Amino acid sequence: MNKLNLPVVLIIGFVVIGGSIITTQVLKQNSIERQKQAEISWEKEQALTKEKAEADRKFQLDFCLRQAEIAYWDYIELNGTAVKGKEGVYNAPQYTWNEAQKRKDNKEKTCFEKYK
């Protein structure tokens, strides 16, 4: 009976130790996989944030450039004379057109500096 106890105890010990080692390795692997998933999620979130920021910047730049175009035509309307029967057509001295263009160019330059 005593001769059988030692092998049985050893076998049970090896099973317990082996089970503990396997359980530890499985838990480690699960932890590594969760960490990798968290990293992937974080990278995706960063990419989306960057894409959103780029889209916002592009929208702001486009809006700013449209405002520069509107300011150009507002200046022409205020300082030029509308041609009767031709909507959107104006007569103005060359210096008026030059000043309108200069103002538009300055506004566009500001837009590009701010949003590029």
C-alpha positions as CSV (number, residue, x, y, z in Angstrom):
1,M,0.0,0.0,0.0
2,N,2.8,2.4,0.9
3,K,4.6,1.6,-2.4
4,L,1.5,2.8,-4.3
5,N,1.1,6.0,-2.3
6,L,4.3,7.6,-3.5
7,P,3.6,7.2,-7.2
8,V,0.0,8.3,-6.7
9,V,1.0,11.4,-4.8
10,L,3.7,12.2,-7.4
11,I,1.2,11.8,-10.3
12,I,-1.4,14.0,-8.5
13,G,1.4,16.5,-7.8
14,F,2.5,16.5,-11.5
15,V,-1.2,16.9,-12.6
16,V,-1.7,19.9,-10.2
17,I,1.6,21.5,-11.2
18,G,0.9,20.8,-14.9
19,G,-2.6,22.2,-14.7
20,S,-1.3,25.3,-12.9
21,I,1.3,25.9,-15.6
22,I,-1.2,25.4,-18.4
23,T,-3.7,27.7,-16.7
24,T,-1.0,30.4,-16.2
25,Q,0.0,30.1,-19.9
26,V,-3.6,30.4,-21.1
27,L,-4.2,33.4,-18.9
28,K,-1.0,35.0,-20.2
29,Q,-2.0,34.4,-23.8
30,N,-5.5,35.8,-23.2
31,S,-3.9,38.9,-21.6
32,I,-1.6,39.3,-24.6
33,E,-4.5,39.0,-27.0
34,R,-6.5,41.6,-25.0
35,Q,-3.6,43.9,-25.0
36,K,-3.1,43.6,-28.8
37,Q,-6.8,44.2,-29.4
38,A,-6.6,47.3,-27.2
39,E,-3.7,48.5,-29.2
40,I,-5.5,47.9,-32.5
41,S,-8.6,49.7,-31.2
42,W,-6.4,52.7,-30.0
43,E,-4.7,52.9,-33.4
44,K,-8.0,52.8,-35.2
45,E,-9.4,55.5,-32.9
46,Q,-6.3,57.7,-33.6
47,A,-6.7,57.2,-37.3
48,L,-10.3,58.2,-37.1
49,T,-9.5,61.2,-35.0
50,K,-6.8,62.3,-37.5
51,E,-9.3,61.8,-40.5
52,K,-11.9,63.9,-38.7
53,A,-9.4,66.6,-37.9
54,E,-8.3,66.6,-41.6
55,A,-12.0,66.8,-42.8
56,D,-12.7,69.6,-40.4
57,R,-9.6,71.5,-41.5
58,K,-10.6,71.1,-45.2
59,F,-14.1,72.2,-44.5
60,Q,-12.8,75.3,-42.7
61,L,-10.4,76.1,-45.5
62,D,-13.2,75.8,-48.1
63,F,-15.5,78.0,-46.1
64,C,-12.8,80.6,-45.6
65,L,-12.0,80.6,-49.4
66,R,-15.7,81.0,-50.2
67,Q,-15.8,84.0,-47.8
68,A,-12.9,85.6,-49.7
69,E,-14.8,85.1,-53.0
70,I,-17.9,86.7,-51.4
71,A,-15.9,89.6,-50.1
72,Y,-14.5,90.1,-53.6
73,W,-17.9,90.4,-55.2
74,D,-19.2,92.5,-52.4
75,Y,-16.4,95.0,-53.0
76,I,-17.2,95.0,-56.7
77,E,-20.9,95.5,-56.1
78,L,-20.3,98.4,-53.7
79,N,-17.7,100.1,-55.9
80,G,-18.9,99.2,-59.4
81,T,-22.0,99.7,-61.4
82,A,-24.3,96.8,-62.4
83,V,-24.9,96.4,-66.1
84,K,-28.6,96.5,-66.8
85,G,-30.1,93.3,-68.1
86,K,-27.0,91.3,-67.2
87,E,-27.2,89.8,-63.8
88,G,-23.8,89.5,-62.1
89,V,-22.0,91.7,-64.6
90,Y,-20.4,95.0,-63.4
91,N,-18.5,97.9,-64.8
92,A,-15.8,99.4,-62.7
93,P,-12.5,101.1,-63.1
94,Q,-9.5,98.9,-63.3
95,Y,-8.2,100.1,-59.9
96,T,-11.5,98.8,-58.4
97,W,-11.0,95.4,-59.9
98,N,-7.3,95.4,-58.8
99,E,-8.2,96.4,-55.2
100,A,-10.9,93.7,-55.0
101,Q,-8.4,91.1,-56.3
102,K,-5.8,92.3,-53.8
103,R,-8.2,92.0,-50.9
104,K,-9.3,88.6,-52.1
105,D,-5.7,87.4,-52.4
106,N,-4.9,88.6,-48.9
107,K,-7.9,86.8,-47.5
108,E,-7.0,83.6,-49.3
109,K,-3.4,83.9,-48.1
110,T,-4.8,84.2,-44.5
111,C,-7.0,81.1,-45.1
112,F,-4.1,79.0,-46.3
113,E,-1.9,80.1,-43.4
114,K,-4.6,79.3,-40.9
115,Y,-5.9,76.0,-42.3
116,K,-3.0,74.4,-44.1
